[in-house]
């Protein structure tokens, strides 16, 4: 007798191996036997976890509460363990997925945090295998998921290209973020609508944001609110009132290509990188100019005037640099230091003086006169050296001046003007 064979069809033979007296033999013909799957019993439960992480029965809670479906399948004989999976169904037979039985006949779902708000009625069924019949438990377990309250926060954001109104809808929980459309209004007048996107769930907080481009609004006073109507899992909410005073204006900005590197003598072109954008009905003409604080360097914006009646305008900034060179070298005589030249002149004058004094005088008298004249001449020349700067090498012995655009990093300022309105933006030029 054995309990080891799983359900199925088997051909059984009896074989005798023989001994010292008798030869071996096999039964003839073989016997066919069928092992039928035995009945099973399915039990299941709906659980959640308490603060200590222990499983407890779940009877209802807010949207996003972690819920677990657990099932256990046993065979009638007590031999063997059922395999395969257990299906779970929600109200009206809607599938809630399935889970495989483990080695002990248990099936447990992962935490289900996105069960939609409302009433639910759960049943379960075992699929069966060759050894164990399918079974189900159609006595439902009922529970209710409730909506979660939301909070809507409205903020405004000015960018160089647009004026944005952003409404963030948040809630406590770990379910999916709120969905739907947010309406932006002022004094009962709808300014526009936007869908909630970029949803996220972190640290038990869900949130999603709806963004309205309000650049098109006309100048004036506004009291803006953002209203969220709710969805199947979240309740409605509205933001606090946000007062706005919108004035027709414009901005000037770049597309982000703010730095260029060139060698001296080349031109840096910021192609279609300068943008002038109108806000709140601005339709005037804007003049654009630029400056760069580098020697022998010029810049220009093309075009240098924009009519914003039909929208934003884009232009190109060009910065032209000049190659570097040295000033012409001075003559060799100019490069001789002043002191050696004066000393040479002094010696020459002294020798000349000695030679030119008349020889008819007595030797002693001539010597005294020559000596006195030489001392006087030397004193005059020494005074000239002091007056010319003493130890100076004279004539400028330093390095020659440079021309062209010097190496360095320069900030280019672009200025846009229309009447009394003036705005600026900056770019960077690196000259090597």
C-alpha positions in Angstrom: 0.0 0.0 0.0 1.3 3.5 -0.9 0.3 7.1 -0.6 3.1 8.4 -2.8 1.6 8.3 -6.2 0.0 11.6 -7.4 -3.2 11.5 -9.3 -3.1 10.1 -12.8 -3.1 6.8 -14.8 -0.5 4.1 -14.2 0.6 0.7 -15.7 1.6 -1.6 -12.8 3.8 -4.7 -13.2 4.8 -7.2 -10.5 8.4 -8.4 -10.8 10.0 -11.3 -8.9 13.9 -11.1 -8.9 14.3 -14.8 -8.1 16.6 -16.6 -5.6 19.0 -19.6 -5.5 16.2 -22.0 -6.1 13.7 -20.1 -8.2 14.1 -18.0 -11.3 12.7 -14.5 -11.6 9.4 -13.7 -13.3 7.0 -10.8 -14.2 3.3 -10.6 -14.0 1.3 -10.9 -17.2 -0.5 -8.8 -18.3 0.2 -5.5 -16.6 -2.5 -3.9 -14.5 -3.8 -0.4 -15.2 -4.9 1.7 -12.3 -6.3 5.3 -12.0 -5.7 7.6 -9.0 -8.3 10.2 -8.9 -7.8 13.7 -7.4 -9.3 13.9 -3.9 -11.6 16.6 -2.6 -10.2 19.8 -1.1 -11.3 22.4 1.3 -10.5 26.1 0.7 -10.6 28.7 3.4 -9.6 32.3 3.0 -9.4 35.6 4.9 -8.9 39.4 4.2 -6.2 40.9 6.4 -4.2 44.0 7.2 -1.4 44.7 9.6 -1.5 46.5 13.0 1.2 48.9 14.2 3.4 46.0 15.3 3.3 44.4 11.9 1.0 41.5 12.9 -1.8 40.3 10.6 -5.3 41.2 11.8 -8.7 40.9 10.1 -9.6 43.8 7.8 -13.2 45.2 7.9 -12.6 48.5 6.2 -10.4 51.6 6.1 -9.3 54.6 4.0 -8.1 54.3 0.4 -4.4 53.2 0.3 -4.7 50.9 3.4 -2.5 47.8 2.7 -4.9 44.8 2.3 -3.8 41.1 2.0 -5.9 38.2 0.7 -4.9 34.9 2.2 -6.0 31.4 1.3 -5.3 27.8 2.6 -6.1 24.6 0.7 -6.1 21.1 2.3 -6.8 17.6 0.8 -9.4 15.2 2.3 -6.9 12.4 2.9 -4.3 14.5 4.6 -1.6 13.0 2.4 0.3 15.4 0.1 0.0 19.1 -0.4 -2.2 20.8 -3.1 -0.3 22.8 -5.7 -1.2 25.4 -8.3 -2.9 28.7 -7.5 -5.9 30.3 -5.9 -8.0 33.0 -7.6 -9.6 35.9 -5.8 -12.7 37.7 -7.0 -14.2 41.0 -6.0 -17.8 42.2 -6.2 -19.7 40.8 -9.2 -16.9 38.4 -10.1 -14.3 41.0 -11.0 -10.8 39.4 -10.8 -8.5 40.5 -8.0 -5.7 38.4 -9.3 -4.2 35.1 -8.1 -1.4 33.7 -6.0 0.5 30.3 -6.0 0.2 27.9 -3.1 3.4 27.4 -1.2 4.7 24.0 0.2 2.2 24.2 3.0 -0.8 25.0 0.8 -1.0 28.7 1.6 -1.4 31.6 -0.8 -0.8 35.2 0.3 -1.0 38.3 -1.9 1.4 41.2 -1.6 0.0 44.3 0.0 -2.8 45.7 -2.1 -2.9 49.5 -1.7 -4.9 50.5 -4.7 -8.3 48.9 -4.0 -10.8 51.5 -5.1 -12.9 53.3 -2.6 -16.4 51.7 -2.1 -17.9 48.5 -0.9 -16.2 45.2 -1.7 -17.2 41.5 -1.5 -14.3 39.0 -1.9 -14.5 35.3 -2.7 -11.8 32.8 -3.6 -11.4 29.6 -5.6 -8.7 26.9 -5.9 -7.7 25.9 -9.5 -6.9 22.2 -8.6 -4.2 19.8 -9.9 -3.8 16.1 -10.8 -4.1 15.0 -7.1 -6.5 17.5 -5.7 -9.8 18.7 -7.0 -10.7 22.3 -7.4 -12.7 24.0 -4.7 -14.0 27.4 -3.8 -15.4 29.4 -1.0 -18.2 31.5 -2.2 -19.1 32.9 1.2 -18.0 36.5 0.7 -15.9 38.6 3.0 -17.2 42.2 2.9 -15.4 45.4 3.7 -15.5 49.1 2.7 -12.8 51.5 1.4 -13.4 55.1 2.2 -12.3 58.3 0.3 -9.3 60.3 1.5 -9.5 64.0 2.1 -7.2 66.1 -0.1 -5.4 69.5 0.2 -4.9 71.8 -2.7 -2.2 74.4 -2.7 -1.9 77.1 -5.4 1.4 78.9 -6.3 2.5 81.1 -9.2 5.9 81.0 -11.0 7.4 83.5 -13.3 9.9 82.1 -15.9 11.6 84.0 -18.7 9.2 82.3 -21.2 5.9 82.1 -19.3 3.8 82.8 -16.2 2.5 79.6 -14.6 -0.2 78.8 -12.0 0.5 75.4 -10.4 -2.0 73.6 -8.1 -0.7 70.6 -6.1 -3.3 68.1 -4.8 -1.9 66.0 -1.9 -3.2 63.5 0.6 -2.0 61.2 3.3 -1.7 57.5 2.2 0.3 55.1 0.0 -2.2 54.6 -2.8 -2.1 56.1 -6.3 -2.0 59.9 -6.4 -5.2 61.9 -7.2 -6.3 62.1 -10.8 -8.6 64.4 -12.7 -8.7 68.0 -13.7 -8.2 71.2 -11.7 -10.1 74.4 -12.6 -8.4 77.8 -12.1 -10.9 80.7 -11.6 -11.1 84.3 -10.5 -14.3 85.9 -9.2 -16.4 83.2 -10.7 -14.7 83.4 -14.1 -12.8 80.3 -15.3 -9.3 81.2 -16.3 -8.5 77.7 -17.6 -8.2 74.0 -16.6 -5.3 71.5 -16.4 -4.9 67.8 -15.7 -3.1 66.4 -12.7 0.2 64.9 -13.8 3.6 63.9 -12.4 2.0 62.0 -9.5 4.2 60.5 -6.8 3.9 58.7 -3.5 6.6 59.1 -0.9 6.7 59.0 2.9 3.0 58.2 3.1 2.1 61.3 1.1 0.6 61.2 -2.4 0.6 64.3 -4.6 0.0 65.4 -8.2 0.3 68.8 -9.9 -1.8 70.6 -12.5 -0.1 73.6 -14.2 -1.8 76.4 -16.2 0.1 78.7 -18.5 -1.4 82.1 -17.6 0.9 84.2 -19.8 -2.2 85.0 -22.0 -4.1 86.7 -19.2 -4.8 90.4 -19.7 -3.5 93.1 -17.3 -5.5 93.6 -14.2 -6.4 92.5 -10.6 -7.1 88.8 -10.1 -8.2 86.7 -7.1 -7.3 83.2 -8.2 -8.4 79.9 -6.7 -7.7 76.3 -7.9 -10.6 73.8 -7.4 -10.2 70.0 -7.5 -13.5 68.1 -7.8 -12.2 64.8 -6.5 -12.2 61.3 -8.0 -13.4 57.8 -7.0 -10.7 57.7 -4.2 -10.2 61.3 -3.2 -12.5 64.0 -1.9 -12.8 67.5 -3.5 -10.8 70.5 -2.2 -10.0 74.1 -3.1 -6.9 76.3 -2.6 -6.8 79.5 -0.7 -7.4 82.7 -2.7 -4.3 84.1 -4.4 -4.4 87.8 -5.3 -2.5 88.8 -8.5 -1.8 92.2 -10.0 -0.8 91.6 -13.6 0.9 94.4 -15.6 1.8 94.3 -19.3 5.5 93.7 -19.6 8.1 91.6 -21.4 11.2 89.6 -20.5 14.6 89.0 -22.2 16.4 85.7 -21.7 18.5 83.1 -23.3 17.7 79.5 -24.2 20.5 78.1 -21.9 23.5 78.2 -24.3 25.1 80.9 -22.0 28.8 80.2 -22.4 31.1 80.1 -25.5 34.9 79.7 -25.7 36.9 81.2 -28.6 40.5 82.1 -29.5 41.3 85.7 -30.0 40.5 86.8 -33.5 37.4 84.6 -33.9 33.7 85.4 -33.5 31.4 83.7 -31.0 27.8 83.4 -32.2 24.9 82.6 -29.8 22.5 81.6 -32.6 18.8 82.2 -31.9 19.7 82.3 -28.2 18.3 85.7 -27.3 14.5 85.6 -26.7 12.1 88.5 -26.0 8.8 87.4 -24.6 5.6 89.4 -24.1 3.5 89.1 -20.9 -0.2 90.0 -20.2 -1.0 91.6 -23.5 2.2 93.5 -24.1 2.4 94.4 -27.8 5.1 97.2 -28.0 8.4 97.3 -29.8 11.6 96.3 -27.9 15.1 97.5 -28.8 18.0 95.2 -27.9 21.7 96.1 -27.5 24.7 94.5 -25.9 28.0 95.3 -24.3 31.2 93.3 -23.6 34.0 94.6 -21.3 36.9 93.5 -23.4 39.4 95.6 -25.4 39.3 95.5 -29.1 36.0 93.5 -29.0 32.5 94.3 -30.3 29.1 92.6 -30.0 25.8 93.0 -31.8 22.3 91.4 -31.7 20.4 90.5 -34.9 17.7 91.7 -35.2 18.1 94.5 -32.7 14.4 95.4 -32.6 11.3 93.2 -32.0 7.6 93.9 -32.4 5.8 91.7 -29.9 2.3 92.2 -31.1 2.3 88.6 -32.6 4.3 86.9 -29.9 7.9 86.3 -28.8 11.0 87.1 -30.9 14.3 85.4 -31.1 17.7 86.7 -32.2 21.4 85.9 -32.5 24.2 87.5 -30.5 27.6 87.8 -32.2 30.8 88.8 -30.4 33.8 89.6 -32.5 37.3 89.4 -31.0 40.7 90.7 -32.4 43.9 88.7 -32.6 46.7 89.7 -30.2 50.0 91.3 -31.3 53.0 93.3 -29.8 53.8 97.0 -30.5 56.8 97.8 -32.8 60.2 97.4 -31.2 62.1 100.5 -30.3 65.5 101.4 -32.0 68.6 99.8 -30.5 69.9 103.2 -29.2 66.6 103.7 -27.4 67.1 100.5 -25.6 70.5 101.5 -24.1 69.9 102.5 -20.4 70.3 106.2 -19.6 73.0 105.8 -16.8 75.6 104.0 -18.9 75.1 106.6 -21.7 75.6 109.6 -19.3 78.7 107.9 -17.7 80.1 107.5 -21.2 79.4 111.1 -22.1 81.1 112.2 -18.8 84.3 110.3 -19.5 84.4 111.7 -23.0 83.9 115.3 -21.8 86.6 114.9 -19.2 89.1 113.6 -21.7 88.2 116.4 -24.1 88.6 119.0 -21.3 92.1 117.8 -20.4 93.1 117.9 -24.0 91.9 121.4 -24.9 93.4 123.4 -21.9 96.3 125.6 -23.3 99.7 124.1 -22.9 101.6 127.5 -22.5 100.8 127.7 -18.9 103.0 126.2 -16.2 102.5 122.5 -15.7 101.3 123.0 -12.1 98.8 125.7 -13.1 97.5 123.7 -16.0 97.0 120.7 -13.8 95.0 122.7 -11.3 92.8 124.2 -13.9 92.1 120.9 -15.6 91.3 119.3 -12.3 88.9 122.1 -11.3 87.1 122.0 -14.7 86.7 118.2 -14.6 85.2 118.3 -11.1 82.8 121.0 -12.2 81.7 119.1 -15.4 81.3 115.9 -13.4 79.1 117.7 -10.9 76.9 119.0 -13.7 76.5 115.6 -15.3 75.8 114.0 -11.9 73.0 116.5 -11.3 71.6 115.6 -14.7 71.5 111.9 -13.8 69.5 112.7 -10.6 67.1 114.9 -12.5 66.5 112.1 -15.1 65.5 109.6 -12.5 68.7 108.4 -10.9 68.9 104.7 -11.3 66.2 104.6 -14.0 67.1 102.8 -17.1 65.3 105.5 -19.0 63.5 105.2 -22.3 61.0 102.5 -21.1 62.8 99.2 -20.6 59.5 97.2 -19.7 57.6 94.8 -22.0 55.9 96.4 -25.0 52.1 96.9 -24.8 49.6 94.3 -26.2 46.8 94.9 -28.7 43.8 92.7 -29.5 41.4 90.8 -27.2 43.1 89.7 -24.0 42.6 86.1 -22.7 40.0 86.0 -19.9 36.4 85.4 -19.0 33.9 88.2 -19.8 30.3 88.8 -18.9 28.2 90.0 -21.9 25.2 92.2 -20.9 22.2 92.2 -23.2 19.7 95.0 -22.6 16.1 95.2 -23.8 14.3 98.5 -23.7 10.7 99.7 -24.5 9.7 103.1 -23.2 10.4 103.1 -19.5 10.7 99.3 -19.3 14.2 97.9 -19.2 15.3 94.3 -18.7 18.7 92.6 -19.0 20.2 89.1 -19.3 23.8 88.0 -19.3 26.0 85.5 -21.2 29.6 84.4 -20.7 32.5 84.7 -23.2 35.8 82.9 -22.6 38.7 84.1 -24.7 41.8 81.9 -25.0 
